[in-house]
Amino acid sequence: MPALGFGTLIPDPAVTITATRDALEAGFRHFDCAERYRNEREVGEALQAGLAAGGIAREDIFVTTKVWNTNHRPERVEPAFDASLDRLRLNYLNLYLMHTPFAFQPGDEQDPRDQNGDVIYDDGVTLLATWRAMENLVDHGRCRAIGLSDIGLNELVPLYEAARIKPAVVQVESHPYLPETELLEFCKEKGIVLLAFAPLGHGMTSGPLKDPVITAIAARVGKTPAQVLLAWAVQRGTALLTTPRSAARARENFDISALPEDALDEINRIQTRQRLNEVVKTGSPGFIPRSR
Ligand SMILES: NC(=O)c1ccc[n+]([C@@H]2O[C@H](COP(=O)([O-])OP(=O)(O)OC[C@H]3O[C@@H](n4cnc5c(N)ncnc54)[C@H](OP(=O)(O)O)[C@@H]3O)[C@@H](O)[C@H]2O)c1
């Protein structure tokens, strides 16, 4: 898995196409998708055109997508997988993730709510049952690896122990304000890749991009704050997903180089703690607008 990944959580379909194309042109070879992002078709279109135009083979890119909360029932997993593959115009996936450990009421409504506006969960399916259906996809050569997302150690450890095919990747929010050190240690010990989302703090102005420690290091080493944050993520042993939406930012985010040890230490000493996306607590995605 290439450590630098391009995330496709982009609400606008036209921007999804241009940003995916620009990322491929800038050198990104790892693409993170999800049925919940409702843009797999656009990503598939951009990838197909980009591969053809750039003479890039399918084997040269790494594509992930995720099964949504409403498809946790084992009998719904393979149809959801097939539908994603069809929209992405691929015949296998490198990685299939369980998007969150929360099962929602099964069905086509991705955000099922009761009369009070509360999410309708599904207590008729266990994480392990969903995982077993994902293991079957690997058995049948449909995807190369499976993993989890938005999960903490309390749920990851028992699933890891019960799994016949171990999770290859755990995707969670991670940046200097949410380093997830304990989870990273567990992942390293077990040979699991921790795949960090929101490594730039989702671009938020109050986030790590504007942190004085980060901006001072950027000035010192002649890189941008984004490049410092992405380099830190790779050097501490995570893979990452970033979502530049312009060609210039795609080139900037791909052009990272190693930071000196003292810079890494300074970043590791940042005390601010901030979680930007509450999905890990409820299963409802924080960065995706609720309305269609
Ligand atoms: N598993 C999950 O539940 C989950 C949740 C969230 C995200 N994800 C995945 O992780 C991916 C990345 O998450 P993210 O979008 O939060 O990543 P991010 O790269 O931390 O944040 C993207 C934001 O940063 C800005 N940005 C990008 N490059 C920049 C640069 N060089 N300088 C300054 N600002 C820059 C972008 O602004 P512009 O738009 O103006 O370029 C955008 O607003 C998503 O696309 C998705 O694939 C997964």
The ligand as a Gaussian input file, in Angstrom:
#p B3LYP/6-31G(d) Opt

LIG

0 1
 N      -13.174000       6.532000       7.666000
 C      -13.776000       7.658000       7.868000
 O      -14.757000       7.749000       8.589000
 C      -13.244000       8.880000       7.197000
 C      -13.650000      10.136000       7.675000
 C      -13.125000      11.257000       7.042000
 C      -12.250000      11.139000       5.994000
 N      -11.899000       9.889000       5.539000
 C      -11.000000       9.735000       4.366000
 O       -9.840000      10.500000       4.562000
 C       -9.675000      11.394000       3.459000
 C       -8.916000      12.588000       3.910000
 O       -9.607000      13.296000       4.945000
 P       -9.643000      14.858000       4.963000
 O      -10.423000      15.344000       3.798000
 O      -10.075000      15.313000       6.291000
 O       -8.080000      15.179000       4.750000
 P       -7.204000      16.452000       4.941000
 O       -6.213000      16.401000       3.826000
 O       -6.740000      16.517000       6.361000
 O       -8.166000      17.708000       4.762000
 C       -8.618000      18.157000       3.509000
 C       -8.772000      19.658000       3.619000
 O       -7.474000      20.219000       3.719000
 C       -7.304000      21.212000       2.735000
 N       -5.971000      21.049000       2.134000
 C       -5.535000      20.044000       1.333000
 N       -4.257000      20.238000       0.998000
 C       -3.874000      21.390000       1.576000
 C       -2.680000      22.124000       1.587000
 N       -1.612000      21.693000       0.932000
 N       -2.627000      23.274000       2.309000
 C       -3.708000      23.707000       2.973000
 N       -4.889000      23.067000       2.994000
 C       -4.967000      21.914000       2.307000
 C       -8.354000      20.972000       1.706000
 O       -8.738000      22.214000       1.225000
 P       -9.210000      22.429000      -0.304000
 O      -10.439000      21.618000      -0.422000
 O       -9.442000      23.887000      -0.374000
 O       -8.095000      21.922000      -1.182000
 C       -9.473000      20.303000       2.477000
 O      -10.343000      21.263000       3.016000
 C      -11.086000      11.621000       2.961000
 O      -11.155000      12.077000       1.627000
 C      -11.627000      10.208000       3.070000
 O      -11.156000       9.414000       2.006000
 C      -12.371000       8.784000       6.135000

